[in-house]
Amino acid sequence: MPIGPSIPFYLLVIFWIARVVVISFICTFLGWLGIRILDALTPKIHQREKIGEDPISVGLFIGGFTIFVGLIIHGACTTPMAIGTSLRESLINFRRLGLISISFFVSLLIGIVLFNILDKLTPKIPFFNIKDNSIAIGIYVLSYLLFLGIILHSALTMSL
């Protein structure tokens, strides 16, 4: 059944809500994957253990995750819906999912490279000293979640 003007408004709303939910779960999985990649790339910093040591760092992590999810939901809500396509394609557009995945991995790679270059260019600022402070790690992970949220948001709202 193609999506279009012949479908009642309530069905369009249901399709739109289903699409937002599906995209939000896929992007949240990518966010979780991004945190796992961050753990692997910074073995000197034990994020998950240190964040749990202080309620402020837990709050920073939760705040970062909440903003990340907000960016994802906003991106999913504002992603153009293809009118005239099939129900399956309106719920999950594989071109858009490919764009999201490529943007995620390329941006992650660029972010890691730039982080390492900046670390080398600023030798008097020892980046890995944050490993000793759970609040610093909470801020670091919050920033990382914002980074991922903005990347995925831009991939969601980009015109194809």
Helices and strands as residue ranges (DSSP letters): H 9-41, H 47-51, H 55-78, H 87-91, H 94-121, G 127-132, H 134-157
